[in-house]
Amino acid sequence: MIVRRTALLPLPAEHLYDIIEAAENYPRFLPWCAGAHIVFRDDSMVSADLRVKWGGMNFEMRTRNPKRRPGYMAIHLERGPFKRFEGEWLLTALSPEACKVAFNLDYEFDSGLMTRVAGPVFKRLTDTMVEAFIQHALATPVAAAPVMVSAPADAAPVLPVPIEVRPIDTAEAPAPLPPAEAAAEVLPVDGGETKADEAPVVPVPAAAPPQTDPPEAAPTPAPPPA
């Protein structure tokens, strides 16, 4: 049996590819998948065990799938009730927000009994499988792409400004203040102890006594007449 399906999607190719590759999530949106387990995964290969249970069918299968994100994943049977089971997913990016998907599958059960009992049901599943992936991809939020900010190619690199530290030349030191501008003497208070948080007490010169005119002398009385 050969199955071929294509569709255009308003989604990034990376988004749909990640949903197709994540076989461990198939039971969430494929009603015929009763269980899924990842056997092996790296950047170029993924292998998974799937349990198919639907309409009288109940069997397990394992596939080994070479992959190349975000445009390709093959499907090769390793174990299951099939004489032949080969397929592929092809994704073509049409823009950053749109892609084309193609699904091809060629399979044949390994016995006439399975073909008569499970063949019609399995055909309906494969005919609608692409639609199930598309609906799940549309319902799943698209991960935001990282924003890369780069400087213009002709921009000069920003270099640190060197700071020169030189010793102070005593010849250039400011001259000491004249005595008239020198700091006032701090007088001890409270028994000779100077408090650090008190302002210095500047001595005030004693005021000169006020100047007054000398008192007038009393007149000398005239001598009595002789």
Residue pairs with C-beta under 8 A, 6 or more apart in sequence:
1 106
1 107
1 108
1 119
1 123
1 126
2 104
2 105
2 106
3 87
3 103
3 104
3 105
3 106
3 107
3 123
3 126
3 127
4 102
4 103
4 104
4 105
5 102
5 103
5 127
5 129
5 130
6 100
6 101
6 102
6 103
7 100
7 101
7 130
7 134
8 94
8 98
8 99
8 100
9 16
9 98
9 99
9 100
9 101
9 134
9 137
9 138
10 97
10 98
11 97
11 98
11 99
11 137
11 138
11 142
12 70
12 93
12 96
12 97
12 98
12 99
12 142
13 70
13 71
13 91
13 92
13 93
13 99
14 69
14 70
15 137
15 140
15 142
15 143
16 91
16 99
16 101
16 133
16 134
16 137
17 69
17 70
17 71
17 73
17 89
17 91
18 69
18 70
19 25
19 133
19 136
19 137
19 140
20 73
20 89
20 133
21 46
21 65
21 67
21 69
21 73
23 36
23 38
23 46
23 48
23 50
24 36
24 37
24 38
24 48
25 36
26 33
26 36
26 50
27 33
27 34
27 35
27 36
28 136
29 132
29 133
29 135
29 136
30 129
30 132
31 54
32 52
32 53
32 54
32 57
32 125
33 50
33 51
33 52
34 51
34 52
34 53
35 49
35 50
35 51
36 48
36 49
36 50
36 51
37 48
37 49
38 46
38 47
38 48
39 47
39 48
39 49
39 62
40 46
40 47
41 47
43 69
44 66
44 67
44 68
45 64
45 65
45 66
45 67
46 65
46 67
46 73
47 62
47 63
47 64
47 65
47 78
48 62
48 63
48 65
49 60
49 61
49 62
50 60
50 61
50 62
50 63
51 58
51 59
51 60
52 58
52 59
52 60
52 61
52 122
54 121
54 125
55 121
56 117
56 118
56 121
57 117
57 118
57 121
57 122
59 80
59 81
59 118
60 79
60 80
61 77
61 79
61 80
61 81
61 82
61 85
62 77
62 78
62 79
62 80
63 75
63 76
63 77
63 78
63 85
64 76
64 78
65 73
65 74
65 75
65 76
66 73
66 74
66 76
67 73
67 74
70 91
70 93
71 90
71 91
71 92
71 93
72 88
72 89
72 90
72 91
73 88
73 89
74 86
74 87
74 88
75 85
75 86
75 87
75 88
75 89
75 105
76 85
76 86
77 84
77 85
77 86
81 109
81 110
81 111
81 114
82 107
82 108
82 109
82 110
83 108
83 109
83 110
84 106
84 107
84 108
85 105
85 106
85 107
85 108
86 105
86 106
86 107
87 103
87 104
87 105
87 106
87 107
88 103
88 104
89 101
89 102
89 103
90 101
90 102
90 103
90 104
91 99
91 100
91 101
91 102
92 99
92 100
92 101
92 102
93 99
94 100
101 130
101 133
101 134
103 129
103 130
105 126
107 122
107 126
108 115
109 115
109 118
109 119
109 122
183 200
184 200
184 202
184 203
185 200
185 202
185 203
186 194
186 200
186 201
187 194
187 200
187 201
187 203
188 194
189 195
189 198
189 201
